[in-house]
C-alpha cells in the first residue's frame, strides 16, 4: 500500500524531476502493547560548511552566524521493500513516525565541535530498520523565519572586502529520501535500544567549494557568492527571493533555484526533491 505524505492546506506539489545525492509533538499510531520498542532521535545537520565556514568556488571565505530552516512533516519510515529515490516510486511503509507541527532549527547552532541539531526525540517507537525519511521546508511563523523557509545570516570576505549578508528564501520544498549513507549506519533500532536519523543540508550546493576542482559538479552547478556581491550596498547584502529573481541575471537565478532544491540529503543518500507551489498566489 503506497504511503503518501500529508498534504499542506492549499498547497500543490510541483515535481522538479531532479534527484540529489548526497520528522514537535509526535504524531504516530500507537503500536500494539506487545510490540517491542526503542528510542529514536532525528537531527538536522548543516555539516562543517555551516559550523566552521568554508571558501566558495569563487574564493569568498564564508562564515555563518545563523542558518535557519523551517521544517514540517518530518517522517521516518520502515520501508519494505527499501525505498530508492532513483526509482521514482513510493515508500512502502510498515511503520512510520512523524512530526506534524513545524519546527525551526538553526543549523549553525553551537561551536565548531557541536553535534547536529536535535529536531525531536521519540521515547517509544517500534523497533526495526528506519530506512527512509521525508520532510518539507515551508515558510515559518516565528521571528527567525517569519514568511521565510530558509534564512542565512553571515559574513563573506575576499581580498580585504567584507560583506555582511542576510539571504532570505521563501520558496518551499519537499524531500523524499532513502537510507542514510555515510561513515556510520543509522536508523537500525533494536528492541530496548536507541538509534538516530539525520536530515543533511549541503550549502556548498549553493556556493560551491574551493577545495573541489572547478570542473566538479559541486562547482559547475553552484551559483557561488560573487554574483550576489553586485547586490550589496555599503558592505551589506540583505535580499529576499523576489529581489534575487528580479536583480540577478536570469541564468544565475536559475542556477540558484536548482541549487536550493538540491540542498536536502540524508547523509550522502539520494532524495527525490521538489518545489511546493502555494495555490493562493
BASEVEX-849268 format. One record per residue: residue in three letters; x, y, z of N, C-alpha, C in turn. Coordinates in steps of 0.2 Angstrom, whole numbers, plus 5000, padded with zeros to 4 digits. Layout:
N
{r 'ALA', {X, Y, Z}, {X, Y, Z}, {X, Y, Z}},
...
END
This chain:
281
{r 'UNK', {5004, 4994, 5000}, {5000, 5000, 5000}, {5004, 5006, 5000}},
{r 'UNK', {5003, 5010, 4995}, {5008, 5016, 4995}, {5006, 5021, 5000}},
{r 'UNK', {5011, 5024, 5003}, {5010, 5029, 5008}, {5012, 5036, 5006}},
{r 'UNK', {5007, 5040, 5006}, {5008, 5047, 5003}, {5010, 5052, 5009}},
{r 'UNK', {5014, 5057, 5008}, {5015, 5062, 5013}, {5009, 5066, 5014}},
{r 'UNK', {5008, 5068, 5020}, {5002, 5073, 5022}, {5003, 5079, 5017}},
{r 'UNK', {4997, 5082, 5015}, {4997, 5087, 5011}, {4995, 5094, 5015}},
{r 'UNK', {4999, 5099, 5014}, {4998, 5105, 5017}, {4992, 5108, 5014}},
{r 'UNK', {4988, 5112, 5018}, {4982, 5115, 5016}, {4984, 5120, 5010}},
{r 'UNK', {4980, 5120, 5005}, {4981, 5125, 4999}, {4987, 5124, 4996}},
{r 'UNK', {4990, 5118, 4996}, {4997, 5118, 4993}, {4996, 5112, 4988}},
{r 'UNK', {5000, 5113, 4982}, {5001, 5108, 4977}, {5008, 5107, 4976}},
{r 'UNK', {5010, 5101, 4974}, {5017, 5100, 4973}, {5019, 5100, 4966}},
{r 'UNK', {5024, 5103, 4964}, {5027, 5103, 4958}, {5033, 5100, 4957}},
{r 'UNK', {5034, 5094, 4955}, {5040, 5090, 4955}, {5045, 5093, 4950}},
{r 'UNK', {5051, 5093, 4952}, {5056, 5096, 4948}, {5059, 5091, 4943}},
{r 'UNK', {5058, 5085, 4945}, {5061, 5079, 4941}, {5068, 5079, 4942}},
{r 'UNK', {5071, 5081, 4948}, {5078, 5081, 4950}, {5079, 5077, 4955}},
{r 'UNK', {5085, 5073, 4955}, {5087, 5069, 4961}, {5094, 5072, 4963}},
{r 'UNK', {5094, 5072, 4970}, {5100, 5075, 4973}, {5103, 5070, 4978}},
{r 'UNK', {5110, 5069, 4977}, {5113, 5064, 4982}, {5116, 5067, 4987}},
{r 'UNK', {5117, 5065, 4989}, {5121, 5067, 4994}, {5122, 5061, 4998}},
{r 'UNK', {5058, 5073, 5060}, {5052, 5072, 5057}, {5050, 5077, 5060}},
{r 'UNK', {5035, 5099, 5093}, {5036, 5094, 5089}, {5031, 5089, 5091}},
{r 'UNK', {5029, 5088, 5095}, {5025, 5083, 5097}, {5024, 5078, 5092}},
{r 'UNK', {5025, 5072, 5093}, {5025, 5066, 5088}, {5017, 5065, 5087}},
{r 'UNK', {5016, 5063, 5080}, {5010, 5061, 5078}, {5011, 5054, 5075}},
{r 'UNK', {5010, 5048, 5079}, {5012, 5042, 5077}, {5006, 5037, 5080}},
{r 'UNK', {5005, 5032, 5076}, {5000, 5027, 5078}, {5003, 5023, 5084}},
{r 'UNK', {4999, 5022, 5089}, {5001, 5018, 5095}, {5002, 5011, 5093}},
{r 'UNK', {5008, 5008, 5094}, {5010, 5001, 5092}, {5006, 4996, 5097}},
{r 'UNK', {5005, 4990, 5095}, {5002, 4985, 5099}, {5006, 4985, 5106}},
{r 'UNK', {5002, 4983, 5111}, {5005, 4983, 5118}, {5011, 4978, 5118}},
{r 'UNK', {5011, 4973, 5114}, {5016, 4968, 5114}, {5022, 4970, 5109}},
{r 'UNK', {5021, 4975, 5105}, {5027, 4977, 5101}, {5033, 4979, 5104}},
{r 'UNK', {5039, 4977, 5102}, {5045, 4979, 5105}, {5047, 4986, 5103}},
{r 'UNK', {5049, 4990, 5107}, {5051, 4997, 5106}, {5058, 4999, 5107}},
{r 'UNK', {5059, 5005, 5105}, {5066, 5008, 5107}, {5065, 5016, 5106}},
{r 'UNK', {5071, 5019, 5107}, {5071, 5027, 5106}, {5074, 5029, 5100}},
{r 'UNK', {5071, 5034, 5097}, {5073, 5037, 5090}, {5074, 5044, 5091}},
{r 'UNK', {5080, 5047, 5089}, {5081, 5054, 5088}, {5082, 5056, 5081}},
{r 'UNK', {5080, 5062, 5079}, {5080, 5064, 5072}, {5084, 5071, 5073}},
{r 'UNK', {5089, 5072, 5069}, {5094, 5078, 5069}, {5094, 5081, 5063}},
{r 'UNK', {5096, 5087, 5063}, {5097, 5091, 5057}, {5104, 5093, 5057}},
{r 'UNK', {5108, 5092, 5051}, {5115, 5093, 5051}, {5117, 5097, 5045}},
{r 'UNK', {5120, 5103, 5046}, {5122, 5108, 5041}, {5130, 5106, 5039}},
{r 'UNK', {5133, 5101, 5043}, {5140, 5099, 5042}, {5145, 5105, 5043}},
{r 'UNK', {5151, 5103, 5042}, {5156, 5108, 5044}, {5156, 5115, 5040}},
{r 'UNK', {5153, 5114, 5034}, {5152, 5120, 5030}, {5148, 5126, 5034}},
{r 'UNK', {5143, 5124, 5038}, {5139, 5128, 5041}, {5143, 5130, 5048}},
{r 'UNK', {5145, 5125, 5052}, {5148, 5126, 5058}, {5155, 5129, 5058}},
{r 'UNK', {5159, 5128, 5053}, {5166, 5130, 5053}, {5167, 5136, 5048}},
{r 'UNK', {5162, 5136, 5043}, {5163, 5140, 5037}, {5167, 5137, 5032}},
{r 'UNK', {5168, 5140, 5026}, {5171, 5137, 5020}, {5173, 5142, 5015}},
{r 'UNK', {5176, 5141, 5010}, {5178, 5145, 5005}, {5174, 5143, 4998}},
{r 'UNK', {5170, 5148, 4996}, {5166, 5147, 4990}, {5170, 5145, 4984}},
{r 'UNK', {5167, 5143, 4978}, {5170, 5142, 4972}, {5174, 5148, 4969}},
{r 'UNK', {5171, 5154, 4971}, {5175, 5160, 4968}, {5179, 5163, 4974}},
{r 'UNK', {5181, 5159, 4979}, {5186, 5161, 4984}, {5183, 5167, 4989}},
{r 'UNK', {5177, 5166, 4990}, {5174, 5170, 4996}, {5174, 5166, 5002}},
{r 'UNK', {5178, 5168, 5008}, {5178, 5165, 5014}, {5171, 5166, 5017}},
{r 'UNK', {5167, 5161, 5018}, {5160, 5162, 5021}, {5160, 5159, 5028}},
{r 'UNK', {5157, 5163, 5032}, {5155, 5160, 5039}, {5148, 5162, 5041}},
{r 'UNK', {5145, 5158, 5044}, {5138, 5159, 5046}, {5137, 5160, 5053}},
{r 'UNK', {5132, 5165, 5055}, {5130, 5167, 5062}, {5124, 5162, 5063}},
{r 'UNK', {5120, 5162, 5058}, {5114, 5158, 5059}, {5112, 5155, 5052}},
{r 'UNK', {5109, 5149, 5051}, {5106, 5146, 5045}, {5100, 5143, 5048}},
{r 'UNK', {5094, 5147, 5047}, {5088, 5144, 5050}, {5084, 5141, 5044}},
{r 'UNK', {5081, 5135, 5046}, {5077, 5131, 5041}, {5071, 5129, 5045}},
{r 'UNK', {5065, 5130, 5042}, {5058, 5129, 5045}, {5056, 5122, 5042}},
{r 'UNK', {5055, 5117, 5046}, {5053, 5110, 5044}, {5046, 5108, 5047}},
{r 'UNK', {5043, 5104, 5043}, {5037, 5101, 5045}, {5036, 5094, 5042}},
{r 'UNK', {5032, 5090, 5045}, {5030, 5084, 5042}, {5037, 5079, 5041}},
{r 'UNK', {5041, 5080, 5046}, {5047, 5076, 5046}, {5045, 5069, 5048}},
{r 'UNK', {5046, 5064, 5043}, {5043, 5057, 5044}, {5049, 5052, 5043}},
{r 'UNK', {5049, 5047, 5048}, {5054, 5042, 5047}, {5050, 5035, 5046}},
{r 'UNK', {5052, 5031, 5041}, {5049, 5025, 5039}, {5053, 5019, 5039}},
{r 'UNK', {5049, 5014, 5041}, {5052, 5007, 5040}, {5049, 5005, 5033}},
{r 'UNK', {5053, 5005, 5028}, {5050, 5004, 5021}, {5052, 4997, 5019}},
{r 'UNK', {5047, 4993, 5016}, {5048, 4986, 5014}, {5044, 4985, 5007}},
{r 'UNK', {5047, 4985, 5001}, {5055, 4985, 5000}, {5058, 4991, 5002}},
{r 'UNK', {5065, 4991, 5002}, {5068, 4998, 5004}, {5067, 5003, 4998}},
{r 'UNK', {5066, 5009, 5000}, {5065, 5015, 4996}, {5071, 5017, 4992}},
{r 'UNK', {5071, 5018, 4986}, {5076, 5021, 4982}, {5074, 5027, 4978}},
{r 'UNK', {5077, 5032, 4979}, {5075, 5039, 4976}, {5075, 5038, 4969}},
{r 'UNK', {5080, 5035, 4966}, {5081, 5035, 4959}, {5076, 5031, 4955}},
{r 'UNK', {5072, 5027, 4959}, {5067, 5023, 4956}, {5060, 5027, 4955}},
{r 'UNK', {5060, 5033, 4958}, {5054, 5037, 4957}, {5048, 5033, 4959}},
{r 'UNK', {5048, 5029, 4964}, {5042, 5025, 4967}, {5040, 5028, 4974}},
{r 'UNK', {5035, 5025, 4977}, {5033, 5027, 4983}, {5036, 5023, 4989}},
{r 'UNK', {5036, 5026, 4995}, {5038, 5022, 5001}, {5033, 5017, 5003}},
{r 'UNK', {5035, 5011, 5004}, {5030, 5006, 5006}, {5031, 5005, 5014}},
{r 'UNK', {5028, 5009, 5018}, {5029, 5009, 5025}, {5026, 5004, 5029}},
{r 'UNK', {5030, 5000, 5032}, {5027, 4995, 5038}, {5026, 4999, 5044}},
{r 'UNK', {5030, 5004, 5046}, {5029, 5008, 5051}, {5032, 5015, 5049}},
{r 'UNK', {5029, 5020, 5053}, {5031, 5027, 5052}, {5030, 5031, 5058}},
{r 'UNK', {5035, 5036, 5059}, {5035, 5040, 5065}, {5036, 5047, 5062}},
{r 'UNK', {5031, 5052, 5064}, {5032, 5058, 5061}, {5030, 5064, 5066}},
{r 'UNK', {5032, 5070, 5064}, {5031, 5076, 5067}, {5026, 5080, 5063}},
{r 'UNK', {5020, 5083, 5066}, {5016, 5087, 5062}, {5017, 5094, 5062}},
{r 'UNK', {5018, 5097, 5068}, {5019, 5104, 5069}, {5026, 5106, 5066}},
{r 'UNK', {5026, 5112, 5064}, {5033, 5115, 5061}, {5038, 5116, 5067}},
{r 'UNK', {5044, 5116, 5065}, {5049, 5117, 5069}, {5055, 5121, 5066}},
{r 'UNK', {5057, 5126, 5068}, {5063, 5130, 5066}, {5069, 5128, 5069}},
{r 'UNK', {5074, 5126, 5065}, {5081, 5124, 5068}, {5086, 5129, 5065}},
{r 'UNK', {5092, 5130, 5069}, {5097, 5134, 5067}, {5103, 5129, 5066}},
{r 'UNK', {5105, 5128, 5059}, {5110, 5123, 5058}, {5117, 5126, 5060}},
{r 'UNK', {5117, 5132, 5061}, {5124, 5135, 5064}, {5124, 5135, 5071}},
{r 'UNK', {5120, 5132, 5075}, {5119, 5132, 5082}, {5126, 5129, 5085}},
{r 'UNK', {5129, 5132, 5090}, {5135, 5129, 5093}, {5141, 5130, 5090}},
{r 'UNK', {5147, 5128, 5093}, {5153, 5130, 5090}, {5155, 5124, 5085}},
{r 'UNK', {5162, 5125, 5083}, {5164, 5120, 5078}, {5164, 5113, 5079}},
{r 'UNK', {5164, 5111, 5086}, {5163, 5104, 5088}, {5156, 5102, 5090}},
{r 'UNK', {5151, 5106, 5088}, {5144, 5105, 5090}, {5142, 5099, 5086}},
{r 'UNK', {5137, 5095, 5090}, {5134, 5090, 5086}, {5128, 5092, 5082}},
{r 'UNK', {5126, 5088, 5077}, {5120, 5090, 5074}, {5114, 5092, 5078}},
{r 'UNK', {5110, 5097, 5076}, {5104, 5099, 5080}, {5099, 5094, 5081}},
{r 'UNK', {5097, 5093, 5087}, {5091, 5089, 5088}, {5084, 5092, 5086}},
{r 'UNK', {5081, 5088, 5082}, {5074, 5090, 5080}, {5069, 5087, 5085}},
{r 'UNK', {5069, 5081, 5086}, {5064, 5078, 5090}, {5067, 5071, 5093}},
{r 'UNK', {5065, 5070, 5099}, {5067, 5063, 5102}, {5060, 5059, 5103}},
{r 'UNK', {5060, 5053, 5101}, {5054, 5049, 5102}, {5056, 5044, 5107}},
{r 'UNK', {5053, 5043, 5113}, {5055, 5038, 5118}, {5052, 5031, 5117}},
{r 'UNK', {5047, 5030, 5113}, {5044, 5024, 5112}, {5042, 5023, 5105}},
{r 'UNK', {5046, 5020, 5100}, {5043, 5019, 5093}, {5045, 5012, 5092}},
{r 'UNK', {5042, 5009, 5087}, {5043, 5002, 5085}, {5050, 5000, 5083}},
{r 'UNK', {5053, 4995, 5086}, {5059, 4993, 5084}, {5059, 4991, 5076}},
{r 'UNK', {5065, 4991, 5073}, {5066, 4989, 5066}, {5071, 4994, 5063}},
{r 'UNK', {5071, 4993, 5056}, {5075, 4997, 5052}, {5072, 5003, 5049}},
{r 'UNK', {5074, 5009, 5051}, {5071, 5015, 5048}, {5075, 5017, 5042}},
{r 'UNK', {5073, 5015, 5036}, {5077, 5016, 5030}, {5074, 5021, 5025}},
{r 'UNK', {5070, 5025, 5027}, {5068, 5031, 5023}, {5066, 5037, 5027}},
{r 'UNK', {5066, 5043, 5024}, {5065, 5049, 5028}, {5062, 5054, 5023}},
{r 'UNK', {5057, 5058, 5026}, {5055, 5063, 5021}, {5053, 5069, 5026}},
{r 'UNK', {5053, 5075, 5022}, {5051, 5081, 5026}, {5050, 5087, 5021}},
{r 'UNK', {5047, 5092, 5023}, {5046, 5098, 5019}, {5049, 5104, 5023}},
{r 'UNK', {5051, 5109, 5019}, {5053, 5115, 5022}, {5048, 5120, 5019}},
{r 'UNK', {5045, 5124, 5024}, {5040, 5129, 5022}, {5041, 5135, 5026}},
{r 'UNK', {5037, 5140, 5024}, {5038, 5147, 5027}, {5036, 5147, 5034}},
{r 'UNK', {5040, 5150, 5038}, {5039, 5150, 5046}, {5035, 5155, 5048}},
{r 'UNK', {5033, 5155, 5055}, {5029, 5160, 5058}, {5032, 5163, 5064}},
{r 'UNK', {5038, 5160, 5066}, {5041, 5163, 5072}, {5046, 5169, 5069}},
{r 'UNK', {5049, 5172, 5074}, {5053, 5178, 5072}, {5059, 5177, 5067}},
{r 'UNK', {5062, 5171, 5069}, {5068, 5169, 5065}, {5066, 5168, 5057}},
{r 'UNK', {5061, 5165, 5056}, {5059, 5163, 5049}, {5052, 5166, 5047}},
{r 'UNK', {5050, 5171, 5049}, {5043, 5174, 5048}, {5043, 5175, 5040}},
{r 'UNK', {5038, 5171, 5037}, {5037, 5171, 5030}, {5042, 5169, 5026}},
{r 'UNK', {5047, 5165, 5029}, {5053, 5163, 5025}, {5054, 5155, 5027}},
{r 'UNK', {5057, 5152, 5022}, {5059, 5145, 5023}, {5066, 5144, 5025}},
{r 'UNK', {5070, 5148, 5022}, {5077, 5147, 5024}, {5080, 5155, 5025}},
{r 'UNK', {5084, 5156, 5031}, {5087, 5162, 5032}, {5094, 5161, 5033}},
{r 'UNK', {5099, 5164, 5029}, {5106, 5163, 5030}, {5109, 5170, 5032}},
{r 'UNK', {5112, 5170, 5038}, {5115, 5176, 5040}, {5122, 5175, 5042}},
{r 'UNK', {5127, 5179, 5039}, {5134, 5178, 5040}, {5138, 5183, 5037}},
{r 'UNK', {5144, 5181, 5036}, {5149, 5186, 5033}, {5153, 5183, 5028}},
{r 'UNK', {5155, 5186, 5022}, {5159, 5184, 5017}, {5165, 5189, 5016}},
{r 'UNK', {5171, 5186, 5015}, {5177, 5190, 5015}, {5181, 5188, 5009}},
{r 'UNK', {5184, 5193, 5006}, {5189, 5192, 5000}, {5193, 5198, 4998}},
{r 'UNK', {5199, 5197, 4998}, {5204, 5202, 4996}, {5202, 5209, 5000}},
{r 'UNK', {5201, 5208, 5006}, {5201, 5214, 5011}, {5194, 5217, 5011}},
{r 'UNK', {5189, 5214, 5007}, {5182, 5216, 5006}, {5178, 5212, 5011}},
{r 'UNK', {5173, 5215, 5015}, {5169, 5211, 5019}, {5162, 5213, 5017}},
{r 'UNK', {5158, 5207, 5017}, {5151, 5208, 5015}, {5147, 5205, 5021}},
{r 'UNK', {5143, 5208, 5025}, {5138, 5205, 5030}, {5132, 5204, 5026}},
{r 'UNK', {5130, 5198, 5026}, {5124, 5196, 5022}, {5118, 5193, 5026}},
{r 'UNK', {5112, 5194, 5024}, {5106, 5191, 5026}, {5102, 5189, 5020}},
{r 'UNK', {5102, 5182, 5018}, {5099, 5180, 5012}, {5092, 5176, 5014}},
{r 'UNK', {5086, 5178, 5012}, {5080, 5175, 5014}, {5077, 5172, 5008}},
{r 'UNK', {5075, 5166, 5009}, {5072, 5161, 5004}, {5065, 5159, 5006}},
{r 'UNK', {5060, 5161, 5002}, {5053, 5159, 5004}, {5050, 5154, 4999}},
{r 'UNK', {5054, 5151, 4995}, {5052, 5145, 4991}, {5051, 5139, 4996}},
{r 'UNK', {5047, 5135, 4994}, {5045, 5129, 4999}, {5047, 5123, 4995}},
{r 'UNK', {5050, 5118, 4999}, {5052, 5112, 4996}, {5050, 5105, 5000}},
{r 'UNK', {5050, 5100, 4996}, {5049, 5093, 4999}, {5055, 5088, 4997}},
{r 'UNK', {5056, 5084, 5002}, {5062, 5079, 5001}, {5059, 5072, 5003}},
{r 'UNK', {5060, 5067, 4998}, {5059, 5060, 5000}, {5065, 5056, 4999}},
{r 'UNK', {5068, 5054, 5004}, {5074, 5051, 5004}, {5075, 5044, 5006}},
{r 'UNK', {5080, 5040, 5004}, {5081, 5033, 5006}, {5085, 5033, 5012}},
{r 'UNK', {5089, 5027, 5013}, {5093, 5026, 5019}, {5099, 5030, 5019}},
{r 'UNK', {5100, 5032, 5025}, {5106, 5036, 5027}, {5113, 5033, 5024}},
{r 'UNK', {5117, 5037, 5020}, {5123, 5034, 5018}, {5128, 5039, 5021}},
{r 'UNK', {5133, 5036, 5024}, {5139, 5040, 5027}, {5144, 5035, 5030}},
{r 'UNK', {5147, 5038, 5035}, {5153, 5035, 5038}, {5150, 5030, 5044}},
{r 'UNK', {5144, 5030, 5045}, {5141, 5025, 5050}, {5134, 5023, 5048}},
{r 'UNK', {5132, 5018, 5051}, {5125, 5016, 5049}, {5120, 5019, 5054}},
{r 'UNK', {5114, 5022, 5051}, {5109, 5025, 5055}, {5103, 5022, 5054}},
{r 'UNK', {5098, 5022, 5059}, {5091, 5020, 5058}, {5090, 5013, 5060}},
{r 'UNK', {5095, 5009, 5062}, {5093, 5002, 5064}, {5092, 5002, 5072}},
{r 'UNK', {5085, 5001, 5074}, {5083, 5001, 5080}, {5082, 4994, 5083}},
{r 'UNK', {5086, 4992, 5088}, {5085, 4986, 5091}, {5080, 4987, 5097}},
{r 'UNK', {5076, 4981, 5099}, {5071, 4982, 5105}, {5075, 4984, 5111}},
{r 'UNK', {5072, 4989, 5114}, {5076, 4992, 5120}, {5082, 4996, 5119}},
{r 'UNK', {5083, 4997, 5112}, {5089, 5001, 5111}, {5088, 5008, 5108}},
{r 'UNK', {5092, 5011, 5105}, {5091, 5018, 5103}, {5095, 5019, 5096}},
{r 'UNK', {5093, 5023, 5092}, {5096, 5025, 5086}, {5094, 5032, 5084}},
{r 'UNK', {5097, 5034, 5078}, {5096, 5041, 5076}, {5096, 5041, 5068}},
{r 'UNK', {5093, 5047, 5066}, {5092, 5048, 5059}, {5094, 5055, 5058}},
{r 'UNK', {5096, 5057, 5052}, {5098, 5064, 5050}, {5096, 5067, 5044}},
{r 'UNK', {5093, 5073, 5044}, {5092, 5077, 5038}, {5098, 5081, 5037}},
{r 'UNK', {5101, 5080, 5031}, {5108, 5084, 5030}, {5107, 5089, 5025}},
{r 'UNK', {5110, 5095, 5026}, {5109, 5101, 5022}, {5116, 5103, 5019}},
{r 'UNK', {5116, 5103, 5012}, {5123, 5104, 5009}, {5123, 5111, 5006}},
{r 'UNK', {5125, 5116, 5010}, {5125, 5123, 5007}, {5130, 5124, 5002}},
{r 'UNK', {5135, 5119, 5002}, {5140, 5120, 4996}, {5137, 5119, 4989}},
{r 'UNK', {5131, 5116, 4989}, {5127, 5116, 4983}, {5125, 5123, 4980}},
{r 'UNK', {5125, 5128, 4985}, {5123, 5135, 4983}, {5129, 5139, 4981}},
{r 'UNK', {5134, 5138, 4985}, {5140, 5142, 4985}, {5146, 5139, 4981}},
{r 'UNK', {5146, 5133, 4981}, {5152, 5129, 4978}, {5157, 5128, 4983}},
{r 'UNK', {5163, 5125, 4982}, {5168, 5123, 4986}, {5175, 5124, 4983}},
{r 'UNK', {5179, 5129, 4986}, {5186, 5130, 4983}, {5190, 5124, 4984}},
{r 'UNK', {5189, 5119, 4988}, {5193, 5113, 4989}, {5192, 5108, 4984}},
{r 'UNK', {5186, 5109, 4980}, {5185, 5104, 4974}, {5187, 5108, 4968}},
{r 'UNK', {5188, 5103, 4963}, {5191, 5106, 4956}, {5185, 5110, 4953}},
{r 'UNK', {5187, 5115, 4949}, {5182, 5119, 4945}, {5178, 5115, 4941}},
{r 'UNK', {5180, 5109, 4939}, {5176, 5105, 4934}, {5171, 5101, 4938}},
{r 'UNK', {5172, 5100, 4945}, {5167, 5096, 4949}, {5160, 5099, 4949}},
{r 'UNK', {5155, 5094, 4949}, {5148, 5096, 4949}, {5146, 5101, 4954}},
{r 'UNK', {5150, 5100, 4960}, {5148, 5104, 4966}, {5149, 5112, 4964}},
{r 'UNK', {5154, 5113, 4959}, {5156, 5120, 4957}, {5152, 5122, 4951}},
{r 'UNK', {5152, 5117, 4946}, {5149, 5119, 4939}, {5141, 5120, 4940}},
{r 'UNK', {5138, 5117, 4945}, {5131, 5118, 4947}, {5129, 5123, 4952}},
{r 'UNK', {5134, 5126, 4955}, {5133, 5131, 4960}, {5133, 5138, 4958}},
{r 'UNK', {5130, 5143, 4961}, {5130, 5150, 4960}, {5136, 5153, 4962}},
{r 'UNK', {5139, 5151, 4968}, {5145, 5155, 4970}, {5142, 5161, 4974}},
{r 'UNK', {5147, 5165, 4977}, {5145, 5171, 4980}, {5146, 5177, 4976}},
{r 'UNK', {5150, 5177, 4971}, {5152, 5183, 4968}, {5146, 5186, 4964}},
{r 'UNK', {5141, 5183, 4961}, {5135, 5186, 4958}, {5131, 5190, 4963}},
{r 'UNK', {5131, 5188, 4970}, {5127, 5191, 4975}, {5131, 5198, 4977}},
{r 'UNK', {5137, 5199, 4976}, {5141, 5204, 4978}, {5138, 5211, 4975}},
{r 'UNK', {5136, 5210, 4969}, {5134, 5216, 4965}, {5127, 5219, 4968}},
{r 'UNK', {5124, 5215, 4972}, {5118, 5217, 4975}, {5119, 5220, 4982}},
{r 'UNK', {5125, 5220, 4984}, {5127, 5223, 4991}, {5127, 5230, 4991}},
{r 'UNK', {5126, 5234, 4996}, {5126, 5241, 4997}, {5130, 5242, 5003}},
{r 'UNK', {5135, 5246, 5003}, {5139, 5248, 5008}, {5141, 5242, 5013}},
{r 'UNK', {5143, 5237, 5010}, {5146, 5231, 5013}, {5140, 5227, 5016}},
{r 'UNK', {5134, 5228, 5014}, {5129, 5224, 5017}, {5125, 5221, 5011}},
{r 'UNK', {5123, 5215, 5012}, {5119, 5212, 5007}, {5112, 5209, 5011}},
{r 'UNK', {5107, 5212, 5010}, {5101, 5210, 5013}, {5095, 5209, 5007}},
{r 'UNK', {5094, 5203, 5006}, {5090, 5201, 5000}, {5085, 5196, 5001}},
{r 'UNK', {5079, 5196, 4998}, {5074, 5191, 4998}, {5074, 5188, 4991}},
{r 'UNK', {5070, 5183, 4991}, {5069, 5179, 4985}, {5067, 5183, 4979}},
{r 'UNK', {5062, 5187, 4980}, {5059, 5191, 4975}, {5064, 5196, 4972}},
{r 'UNK', {5069, 5199, 4976}, {5074, 5203, 4974}, {5079, 5199, 4970}},
{r 'UNK', {5081, 5193, 4972}, {5086, 5189, 4968}, {5083, 5188, 4961}},
{r 'UNK', {5076, 5186, 4961}, {5073, 5185, 4955}, {5074, 5191, 4950}},
{r 'UNK', {5072, 5196, 4953}, {5072, 5202, 4948}, {5079, 5205, 4947}},
{r 'UNK', {5084, 5204, 4951}, {5090, 5208, 4950}, {5096, 5204, 4948}},
{r 'UNK', {5095, 5197, 4949}, {5101, 5193, 4946}, {5100, 5192, 4939}},
{r 'UNK', {5105, 5191, 4935}, {5104, 5188, 4928}, {5100, 5182, 4928}},
{r 'UNK', {5096, 5181, 4923}, {5091, 5175, 4923}, {5095, 5168, 4924}},
{r 'UNK', {5101, 5168, 4920}, {5104, 5161, 4921}, {5107, 5160, 4928}},
{r 'UNK', {5109, 5166, 4931}, {5111, 5165, 4938}, {5105, 5163, 4943}},
{r 'UNK', {5100, 5166, 4942}, {5094, 5165, 4946}, {5092, 5157, 4945}},
{r 'UNK', {5092, 5155, 4939}, {5090, 5148, 4938}, {5095, 5143, 4941}},
{r 'UNK', {5101, 5145, 4941}, {5106, 5141, 4945}, {5105, 5141, 4952}},
{r 'UNK', {5103, 5147, 4955}, {5102, 5147, 4962}, {5095, 5143, 4964}},
{r 'UNK', {5090, 5143, 4960}, {5084, 5139, 4961}, {5086, 5132, 4961}},
{r 'UNK', {5089, 5130, 4956}, {5091, 5122, 4956}, {5095, 5120, 4962}},
{r 'UNK', {5100, 5125, 4964}, {5104, 5123, 4970}, {5100, 5123, 4976}},
{r 'UNK', {5096, 5127, 4977}, {5092, 5127, 4983}, {5088, 5121, 4984}},
{r 'UNK', {5085, 5119, 4978}, {5081, 5112, 4979}, {5086, 5107, 4981}},
{r 'UNK', {5092, 5107, 4979}, {5097, 5102, 4980}, {5100, 5101, 4986}},
{r 'UNK', {5098, 5106, 4991}, {5102, 5106, 4997}, {5100, 5100, 5002}},
{r 'UNK', {5094, 5097, 5001}, {5092, 5092, 5006}, {5095, 5085, 5004}},
{r 'UNK', {5098, 5082, 5009}, {5100, 5075, 5008}, {5099, 5071, 5015}},
{r 'UNK', {5101, 5065, 5015}, {5101, 5061, 5021}, {5108, 5058, 5021}},
{r 'UNK', {5113, 5061, 5024}, {5120, 5060, 5023}, {5122, 5061, 5016}},
{r 'UNK', {5124, 5056, 5012}, {5125, 5057, 5005}, {5120, 5053, 5001}},
{r 'UNK', {5114, 5051, 5004}, {5109, 5047, 5001}, {5105, 5052, 4996}},
{r 'UNK', {5103, 5048, 4991}, {5099, 5052, 4986}, {5092, 5054, 4989}},
{r 'UNK', {5089, 5059, 4986}, {5082, 5061, 4988}, {5079, 5063, 4982}},
{r 'UNK', {5072, 5062, 4982}, {5068, 5065, 4977}, {5066, 5072, 4979}},
{r 'UNK', {5068, 5077, 4976}, {5067, 5084, 4978}, {5062, 5087, 4973}},
{r 'UNK', {5057, 5091, 4976}, {5053, 5095, 4973}, {5051, 5102, 4976}},
{r 'UNK', {5048, 5106, 4972}, {5046, 5113, 4975}, {5039, 5112, 4977}},
{r 'UNK', {5036, 5116, 4981}, {5029, 5117, 4983}, {5027, 5123, 4981}},
{r 'UNK', {5021, 5123, 4977}, {5018, 5130, 4975}, {5012, 5131, 4979}},
{r 'UNK', {5011, 5137, 4981}, {5006, 5140, 4985}, {5000, 5141, 4980}},
{r 'UNK', {4994, 5138, 4980}, {4989, 5139, 4976}, {4986, 5146, 4977}},
{r 'UNK', {4987, 5149, 4983}, {4984, 5155, 4984}, {4987, 5161, 4981}},
{r 'UNK', {4993, 5160, 4978}, {4996, 5165, 4975}, {4993, 5166, 4968}},
END
